[in-house]
Amino acid sequence: MAAPTDTTMHFSALPISRRALLGGAGATLALTLAGCNTVGLHDQPPLPDERFDYDLAYAARKDGDFDIPAINYKAFDRRYWRQVVDYENREIPGTIVVDPQNKFLYWILSRRKALRYGIGVGKAGFAWSGDAVIRMKQEWPVWRPPKEMIARRPELARYGDDGMEGGPKNPLGARALYLWQGNVDTLYRIHGTNEPSSIGKNVSSGCIRMWHQDVIDLYARVPMNTKVIVLGGDGTTPA
C-alpha cells in the first residue's frame, strides 16, 4: 500500500446559535469541536483543535513521583507538534501507523483524519516493519538494554538482569507501548525519551521516541490490543 498523503488540518470557525446548541445536531457539533470522539479509551484528552493550548500541553508537570520538564516546542518545526491532520488511509479507526522515514506517528480517527505526533527514530526503529498489536502498556517502565548494546557499552551490564528502574533518566521515558506479533515480542517499542531534542531526527539507539507529554497523551487514548502498522523504509506497508 502506498504511503497515504497528509496535510495539516485546517479548522474553520462555525457560528452556532443557542437554539442549535440545544438541538441534537448542535450538541453533536459542539462535542466534535470539543475534541470528543468515539475512537479509543473513555475519558481520553480532547483532540487538538484551533483553540488548543500548546503552552499548557507541553508545560512542565508532575507525573506520579516524577517531574517532567517543559518542552521548548517552538524550537521545533510545527509539523512535529501534536495535531489533527488530513490523512487518507484505509485503516480501522484507532489503528496506529508509524512512519519511521518521515518521523511521524498517526493515530487513525477516520478514513481521512488522524492525530499526528512527531517522533525520533533509532536504528532499531528501522530494523523492523510490519503489523503488530499492543500487548503491554507500562507507566515509567523498567529498561533492560539489549545484549548488542551491552556488548558496545559494557558499563550497562549492571542493568542486564533487573533493568533500570523507571524515572527521568530511563531511556524509555514516561510510558512505553510494547508491540507483539501473536506470542512473539517484536522487541519494538513506542516510548518516551529523556532526549527531547531527538524528535524529528535519526538517533543512535532505541525504537520510536516521543516527547514525554506526547507519549502520555497517546497512552491515554489507545487500549490494549490496538493494531500498529510500522511502514517500511520506502513508506509502504510490508506485504
N, C-alpha and C positions, 0 to 999 in steps of 0.2 A: 504493500500500500504506500503510495507516495505520501510524503510528509504534508499534512494539511497546512494551508496558509493561515496566517494570523495577522491581525492589525489591532491596535489598541481600540478598545470600545469607547465610543463617544456617546454621552448622555445628553438628552435634550430636556429642557425644563417643561414640565407638563402642568398646566393650570388645572387645579382640582377644586371644584366648588364644594361647599359644605354639604349640599344635597347629594352630590356624587359620592362624597366620602361616607355618607350614611347608607348608601346603596351597596348592594353586593359587588358590583363591578368596581366601584370606587374603593371599597375595602380591599379587594384583591390587588388593585393597583398600588394602594398605599403600602401593603405588605411587600410587594415587589420592590418598591423604591426603598423600603427599609432594609432590604437585603435578605429577606426571608425566602426560603425555598424548600422544596421537598426532598432535595438530594442530601444524603449524608446524615450525620448524627443529630439527634434532638438537642436543642439549646446551643447550637454552634454559633460562633460570632456572626454578626451581619456581614454580608458581602460588601466589598468596597464599592462606593458609588461616587457621584460627583461631589458629595459633601464629606467624603472620607477624610478623617484627621490623621495624616501620616505622622505628624509630630507625636501624637499620642500612641499610634500603632508601633512606632519604633523607639519609644522612650525607654529609659531605664525602668526596671521593675523588679519586684521581689517575686520569686517563684519557688515555693516551698522554703527550703533552708538556704537558698542561694540568691545572690544578687546578679541580675543580668544587666550589663551596661547598655546604654543607648547606642543606636546605630546612626552613624553620620550618613544617612541615606541620601542626602542631597549631593554628596560627593560621588555618587554612582549614577550611571546612565539610568534615566527614568524607566526604561523598559525592564529593569530588574526589580522595580518596586512591585509589591503585591497589587494586582489589579485584575479586573474582569476584562477580557479581550474577545474579539471576534475570532472564532477558531472552528473552521469547517472540519467535521470529523464524522465518523460512523460508529463511535463507541457508545456504550450504555452510560447514561449519566451516573456520576460517581466514580468512574474509572480514572485512574491516574496515568498520564502519559509523560514519560521522561524523555527529553530531547537533549542528550549529553552534548551533541555537536554545537547546538545553539545556546546552551546554558539556560534552558527553561524547564520547569515542571508545570504541567497543566492538570488541573482537577476539572474534569468534564462536567458542565452544567446542563448542556443540551447539545443538539447536533450542530449548533452554530456559536455557542458561547463556552468559555472556560475561565476558571480562575487561574491566573498565571503567577508563578513565583520565579525569581532569579535563583540560580544555583551555581555552585562551584563543582568542578568535576576532577577527581583524582584519577590516577592511572587505572585503578580498579573500576572506575566508572565507565571506562571504555572497553573493559575486558569482557563484559557480558552484555547480551541483549536478548530480548525475548519477552514472553509473558510469564507473570508470576502472580502470587497473591500475598497479601499481608497476613502473616501467621502469628506475629507477635508485635506488640507495641510496648515501649518502655519509656518512662519518665526518668531523666537523668541516669541513663543506662551505664552499666559496667562495660568497660572497654578491654578487650583481650587482643593484643596485637597479633597479627598472623605470623606464622613461622618465618615467612620470607622477610618480613620487616625486622624480626628479631635477629635474623642472620646478618642483616645490614647494620643493625643497631643493637649490639649485644646488651647494652645497658637496659633495654626494655624487657629482658628475660625475667626480671622480677615480677612482671605483670602477666607472665605466660600462663600461670595456673589460676590464681584467684582473680586476676584482672585489676584494672584501675577503677577505683570507686567513682561513682558519678559525681560530677561537680564542674565548676567553671574551667578547670584545667584539662578535663577529659575531652579527647578528640571527637567523641560522639555528641557532645553538647547536651542540650536540654531535653531532647526527645530523639527516639530512633524508631523507625519502621523497618521490620525485618521481612525480606522477600523470600518466599519458598515456592518451589515447583513440586506439587504433590508432597511427598515426605522428605524432600531434599532441600536443605538450606542452600540457597544460591550464594551465600556469603555477601550478598548485595544489600546495602543499607541506604536508606534515606535518613539523614540525621542532621543535627545541628552542628555548629562549628564554633571553636574559640578563636578563629581567624576570620573575622567578618570581611576583611579586605579580599578574601579569596573568591567571593561571589562574582560570577561573570568571567571566571578565569579557569584555566587548566592548572591544577595544583599537583604537588608531588605525591600525595597519598590520599587514601580514603575513597569513598564511592561518590555519593551525591550529597553535597553540603548545602545547608540553608542557614540563613540568619536565625538565631535563636527565636526571635519574635515570629518569624515566618513558619518555622517547623512546629512551634507551639500552636499556631493558628491552624495549620494543616492537620495536626494531630487531633485537634478538637472537632474536625469535620469528618474524618474518614473512619468507618467501622472496620472491625476485623474482617478478613477475607475479601477486602477490596481488591479488585483486579488492577494490576500495574503492568503497563506496557513500556518497555525500555527500547527505544528506537536504536537502530544500528548506526554506524558511523556515517552512512550516506543519508540519514534522516528517514529511512523507510522501516516499516515493520518487518522483522525477520520472518521468513516463511515457516 
